[in-house]
Amino acid sequence: MLCESANTDIKIIKTNKLVLPDRVDRGAIIVQGNQIVEIKKRIARPGNFRIYDFSGLYVAPGFIDLQVNGGVGIDFLNATPAQVRKVADFYLAHGTTSIVATVITSDLSNMRQALKGIACSSAPSILGVHLEGPFISKEYKGAHAEEHIIPPSKDALIKIINRYSRMVRLVTLAPELPNADEVIDYVTDLGAAVALGHSSATYTEAMRAIEKGIKLFTHLPNAMRGLHHREPGAVGAALDSDVYVSLICDGVHLHPAFVQLVSKIKGYDRICLITDAISATGLADGVYRLGKLTIFVTNGVVRLFNGVLAGSTLTMERAVQNFMKFTNCSLPEAVRCATLNPARILGIDLKTGSIEVGKKADLVVFDENFNIKHVFFSGTLIDTFCR
């Protein structure tokens, strides 16, 4: 039920299923402008405000996705500003109110052009860029074009980011490679986070990288040295430390038992759900492009011609649903993995990532089957995308 009023700057969002960091509870969120200013158990006399009554529906913080390659036929690597906005709008309709647009390995000029397109889009839900490459291991390249993989170099990174250094929020690299330390230091000085991924790092090398400042292991355990009883590898280091890990919970990249094992070892405060969604997301099965590579989508599963997995067609509400199914965790625990935890990686958890006073009013409303019903972005109901 929606009640219109003269005072449209202040909104009251009511539900009996408010997803807070530690519980689901009855409550009312008072929003002024783009910010949550108060949370009450109930509103006795709502006054002359706009009221949204979502009784029977869940109201959760908007999802934050650290790894999105594109969608609706568009790859961020070669997208125009208008196309970037189209992709952002698509994911906004699925409850993802914050995206880190992912630019994968390509030639430096192409990656630089991709950053320009993303920066010029002014899409408000895009927080910045995740550079996944080009400083990665050829042995664990996954769906990255090998001819464009290069050794870590501060100078090469500067050529990529050029005037758009403030757009960089996350860089995935292979820390065992020569000169990786100088890139880690430079990225850290920019205020961005560094992740281990597409890496052949041994256990010792990975643990050293954590000491150096690595915050995240990208799409554990895909595209990295696996766990072996004589060489625990990067996966062993991730499980034996308090570093964050990101997981693609599409039921294809990871066996449910592995997801459950990781959750038991890491806990729900060190896991970030990601989609790693590619350009084919939101479209039918077929043949598409991921950077310079041809990809094949069959039954929603994305592979190269040789069978290697090449991202997903996952959206975040389904990732949360799958994670709950795989781990038997609570809804607040699953939602934290898609909201507050990635916000912490990016250093924005005091501003967003949970329903708390003083934080941005990015909210997603969904039913018990995780069907998105409404999305609020910066306190505004995005009617265009409500389904």
VOGU-3710 file (C-alpha; in Angstrom, 3 decimals, decimal comma):
1> mlcesantdi> 0,000/0,000/0,000  1,303/3,442/-0,962  0,025/6,610/0,710  0,851/9,861/-1,067  1,347/13,042/0,921  2,597/16,587/0,555  5,920/15,873/2,276  7,668/13,653/-0,270  11,190/14,230/1,051  10,533/12,035/4,081
11> kiiktnklvl> 9,440/8,451/3,499  8,436/5,661/5,848  9,080/2,107/4,665  7,229/-0,451/6,777  7,488/-4,236/6,848  7,228/-7,166/9,210  10,338/-8,655/7,547  13,092/-6,080/7,892  16,485/-7,707/7,212  18,898/-6,240/9,747
21> pdrvdrgaii> 22,544/-7,353/10,104  21,726/-9,897/12,819  18,010/-10,658/12,517  14,745/-10,310/10,620  12,338/-8,090/12,542  9,290/-5,890/12,277  10,199/-2,288/11,684  9,842/0,997/9,890  12,672/2,789/8,118  12,441/6,568/8,079
31> vqgnqiveik> 14,235/7,971/5,051  15,000/11,629/4,467  16,531/12,465/1,139  18,956/9,651/0,361  19,677/8,654/3,947  18,211/6,437/6,651  17,555/8,793/9,561  15,677/6,511/11,945  14,536/2,918/12,418  11,525/2,281/14,615
41> kriarpgnfr> 9,781/-0,860/15,778  6,458/0,648/14,785  4,963/3,980/13,780  1,924/4,899/15,860  1,155/8,213/14,146  2,997/8,425/10,820  2,129/12,060/10,180  2,139/13,771/6,817  4,704/11,553/5,100  4,792/9,166/2,185
51> iydfsglyva> 4,306/5,633/3,496  5,271/2,378/1,795  3,719/-0,651/3,458  5,541/-3,817/2,368  4,035/-6,184/4,923  4,714/-9,782/3,910  7,780/-8,811/1,874  11,425/-8,706/2,910  13,195/-5,348/2,926  16,989/-5,709/2,798
61> pgfidlqvng> 19,955/-3,471/2,014  20,726/-3,178/-1,687  23,211/-5,736/-2,966  26,844/-4,826/-3,686  28,591/-6,818/-6,425  32,393/-6,659/-6,606  32,608/-8,448/-9,945  30,355/-7,750/-12,931  31,744/-8,016/-16,462  28,624/-6,835/-18,264
71> gvgidflnat> 25,100/-7,891/-19,117  22,212/-7,657/-21,614  24,615/-8,216/-24,508  27,138/-5,597/-23,372  30,704/-6,133/-22,130  32,220/-3,371/-19,993  35,487/-3,866/-21,868  34,062/-2,206/-24,982  30,949/-0,407/-23,749  29,909/3,145/-24,542
81> paqvrkvadf> 28,752/5,333/-21,638  25,114/4,756/-22,651  25,681/1,000/-22,705  27,305/1,120/-19,273  24,177/2,801/-17,917  22,002/0,137/-19,550  23,943/-2,633/-17,802  23,771/-0,815/-14,470  20,007/-0,386/-14,845  19,579/-4,093/-15,566
91> ylahgttsiv> 21,313/-5,101/-12,343  19,499/-2,396/-10,398  16,287/-4,183/-11,359  17,742/-7,281/-9,711  18,449/-5,456/-6,455  22,124/-4,659/-7,030  22,379/-1,012/-6,076  26,190/-0,891/-6,152  28,416/-2,403/-8,832  32,153/-2,555/-9,305
101> atvitsdlsn> 32,410/-2,784/-13,086  34,977/-5,414/-14,009  37,483/-4,888/-16,813  39,337/-8,064/-17,733  42,698/-8,618/-19,398  43,094/-6,947/-22,779  45,623/-4,702/-24,481  46,402/-1,663/-22,367  44,745/0,853/-24,684  41,526/-1,158/-24,733
111> mrqalkgiac> 41,475/-1,398/-20,942  42,124/2,343/-20,707  39,256/3,031/-23,116  36,989/0,808/-21,020  37,759/2,877/-17,921  36,902/6,020/-19,860  33,542/4,600/-20,936  32,681/3,601/-17,385  33,823/6,928/-15,935  31,896/8,954/-18,521
121> ssapsilgvh> 28,699/6,968/-18,010  27,962/8,709/-14,712  25,875/5,656/-13,799  25,177/6,337/-10,108  25,115/2,670/-9,075  28,628/2,037/-10,407  31,121/2,576/-7,600  34,185/2,206/-9,786  36,253/-0,404/-11,565  37,629/-3,834/-10,731
131> legpfiskey> 40,725/-4,501/-12,843  40,915/-8,280/-13,186  44,229/-8,489/-14,991  46,436/-8,079/-16,888  48,942/-9,038/-14,141  47,845/-12,654/-13,757  49,247/-16,159/-14,152  49,139/-17,676/-17,622  48,824/-21,089/-15,994  45,579/-20,052/-14,293
141> kgahaeehii> 44,344/-17,583/-16,903  40,829/-19,032/-17,109  38,913/-17,045/-19,726  41,542/-14,309/-20,091  43,344/-13,781/-23,402  46,881/-15,099/-22,856  48,457/-12,781/-25,435  47,513/-9,773/-23,289  48,753/-11,114/-19,944  51,848/-9,156/-18,901
151> ppskdaliki> 54,204/-9,066/-15,895  53,193/-6,750/-13,044  54,409/-3,216/-13,604  53,535/0,073/-11,960  54,199/1,851/-15,258  51,821/-0,456/-17,131  49,133/0,098/-14,516  49,548/3,865/-14,802  49,088/3,565/-18,583  45,825/1,697/-18,023
161> inrysrmvrl> 44,284/3,936/-15,406  45,646/7,189/-16,870  43,339/9,998/-15,676  40,904/7,576/-14,068  42,868/6,401/-11,043  40,022/7,416/-8,729  37,771/4,941/-10,541  39,900/1,971/-9,456  38,381/0,215/-6,437  39,814/-3,300/-6,739
171> vtlapelpna> 42,697/-4,967/-8,593  43,028/-8,743/-8,939  46,545/-9,991/-9,648  48,910/-12,923/-9,150  51,157/-11,825/-6,252  53,797/-14,498/-6,878  54,894/-12,785/-10,101  58,031/-10,588/-10,160  57,408/-6,930/-9,264  53,903/-7,652/-7,965
181> devidyvtdl> 54,828/-5,922/-4,715  55,260/-2,539/-6,399  51,804/-2,839/-7,945  50,284/-3,865/-4,609  51,917/-0,858/-2,939  50,762/1,528/-5,661  47,164/0,279/-5,651  47,063/0,450/-1,862  48,351/4,027/-1,963  45,488/4,847/-4,343
191> gaavalghss> 43,090/3,738/-1,624  41,921/0,693/-3,576  41,891/-2,946/-2,498  44,091/-5,702/-3,926  42,922/-9,272/-4,456  44,680/-12,534/-5,248  43,253/-14,271/-8,278  44,187/-16,180/-11,427  47,274/-17,132/-9,473  49,704/-20,030/-9,181
201> atyteamrai> 50,833/-18,845/-5,735  51,972/-21,488/-3,289  50,752/-21,458/0,295  53,863/-19,552/1,395  53,595/-17,026/-1,432  49,902/-16,465/-0,768  50,444/-16,002/2,972  53,171/-13,474/2,226  50,763/-11,626/-0,083  48,240/-11,427/2,748
211> ekgiklfthl> 50,923/-9,903/4,969  51,683/-7,481/2,138  48,090/-6,252/2,104  45,972/-8,565/-0,056  42,394/-8,247/1,256  40,478/-10,699/-0,903  40,814/-13,960/-2,814  38,853/-13,569/-6,063  36,299/-16,298/-6,866  37,821/-18,902/-4,550
221> pnamrglhhr> 38,931/-21,560/-5,542  38,481/-20,989/-9,262  41,596/-20,053/-11,253  44,155/-20,511/-8,479  46,448/-23,214/-7,105  44,247/-25,698/-5,284  44,502/-27,453/-1,951  46,932/-30,401/-1,808  48,145/-32,218/1,268  51,800/-31,490/0,439
231> epgavgaald> 51,211/-27,988/-0,956  48,132/-26,243/0,458  48,393/-23,588/-2,242  46,458/-20,346/-2,438  43,251/-22,086/-1,405  44,923/-23,368/1,748  46,183/-19,880/2,571  42,714/-18,410/2,102  41,205/-20,945/4,486  44,039/-20,572/7,009
241> sdvyvslicd> 43,777/-16,785/7,387  41,183/-14,114/8,087  41,315/-12,692/4,549  38,025/-12,238/2,669  37,035/-14,641/-0,106  34,538/-14,156/-2,917  32,382/-17,022/-4,165  30,337/-17,581/-7,331  27,306/-19,440/-6,001  25,642/-20,436/-9,256
251> gvhlhpafvq> 25,776/-24,171/-8,570  28,239/-24,635/-11,443  31,483/-22,979/-10,376  31,280/-24,530/-6,903  29,833/-27,716/-5,456  27,382/-26,899/-2,642  29,505/-28,958/-0,233  32,507/-26,740/-0,971  30,472/-23,612/-0,274  29,327/-25,123/3,008
261> lvskikgydr> 32,903/-26,055/3,930  34,159/-22,532/3,239  31,353/-21,022/5,312  32,187/-23,292/8,249  35,869/-22,354/8,123  35,629/-18,655/7,247  32,349/-17,713/8,891  29,771/-15,393/7,375  31,762/-12,213/7,979  34,603/-13,126/5,604
271> iclitdaisa> 32,623/-14,202/2,532  31,567/-11,946/-0,348  29,053/-13,226/-2,858  29,777/-12,174/-6,433  28,129/-12,947/-9,754  31,085/-12,626/-12,165  28,245/-12,033/-14,616  29,122/-11,653/-18,281  27,505/-9,944/-21,273  25,065/-12,812/-21,890
281> tgladgvyrl> 23,364/-12,304/-18,527  19,714/-11,482/-19,120  19,755/-13,006/-22,608  18,973/-16,391/-24,131  21,504/-19,169/-24,660  23,835/-18,520/-27,579  27,282/-17,382/-28,681  28,683/-14,172/-27,177  31,961/-12,347/-26,533  33,965/-11,952/-23,333
291> gkltifvtng> 36,678/-9,461/-24,116  38,456/-10,888/-27,161  37,202/-14,454/-26,601  34,141/-16,258/-27,958  31,951/-17,810/-25,277  29,125/-20,310/-25,483  26,083/-20,201/-23,193  24,122/-23,427/-22,778  21,391/-23,720/-20,155  22,762/-20,532/-18,625
301> vvrlfngvla> 26,273/-21,989/-18,186  29,119/-20,037/-19,807  32,146/-21,803/-21,288  34,937/-21,328/-23,804  35,206/-23,702/-26,762  37,516/-25,939/-24,683  35,018/-26,261/-21,840  36,678/-23,785/-19,453  34,153/-21,822/-17,379  34,006/-18,174/-18,430
311> gstltmerav> 31,964/-16,279/-15,872  28,280/-16,708/-15,124  24,787/-15,495/-15,982  23,973/-15,162/-12,296  22,184/-12,246/-10,651  22,713/-11,390/-7,012  19,296/-12,279/-5,640  19,820/-15,822/-6,962  23,335/-15,918/-5,516  21,898/-15,113/-2,080
321> qnfmkftncs> 19,162/-17,704/-2,514  21,678/-20,375/-3,581  24,043/-19,539/-0,730  21,256/-20,048/1,800  20,361/-23,349/0,166  23,970/-24,572/0,069  24,872/-23,598/3,641  21,570/-23,603/5,562  22,511/-20,176/6,879  19,997/-17,539/7,943
331> lpeavrcatl> 18,774/-14,799/5,617  20,677/-12,059/7,514  23,898/-14,094/7,220  23,434/-14,568/3,473  22,501/-10,934/2,931  25,611/-9,756/4,822  27,720/-11,681/2,312  26,128/-9,674/-0,508  26,072/-6,285/1,215  28,066/-5,431/4,329
341> nparilgidl> 31,076/-7,655/3,621  31,776/-6,257/0,131  31,220/-2,766/1,543  33,987/-3,478/4,049  36,341/-4,575/1,257  35,754/-1,225/-0,440  35,981/0,769/2,781  32,442/2,151/2,453  30,745/0,159/5,221  30,110/3,275/7,315
351> ktgsievgkk> 28,025/4,681/4,447  26,232/1,663/2,997  25,869/-2,115/3,174  23,284/-2,469/5,937  20,049/-0,970/7,185  21,375/1,359/9,867  20,852/4,985/10,800  23,127/7,321/8,868  23,599/4,988/5,926  22,465/5,418/2,351
361> adlvvfdenf> 18,887/4,323/1,678  19,640/1,671/-0,939  17,039/-1,033/-0,384  15,672/-4,094/-2,135  12,212/-5,558/-1,544  11,627/-9,229/-2,380  9,272/-12,104/-1,631  9,997/-15,474/-0,031  11,096/-16,863/-3,420  13,594/-14,020/-3,865
371> nikhvffsgt> 11,598/-12,375/-6,635  12,472/-8,679/-6,669  9,407/-6,495/-6,181  10,822/-3,015/-5,586  14,179/-1,263/-5,440  15,053/1,984/-3,693  18,190/3,761/-4,841  19,407/6,679/-2,720  15,997/6,821/-1,092  14,064/6,937/-4,365
381> lidtfcr> 11,741/4,167/-5,520  12,966/3,113/-8,953  9,550/2,563/-10,545  10,946/1,855/-13,991  12,529/-1,346/-12,785  9,902/-2,636/-10,341  8,373/-5,883/-11,495
//
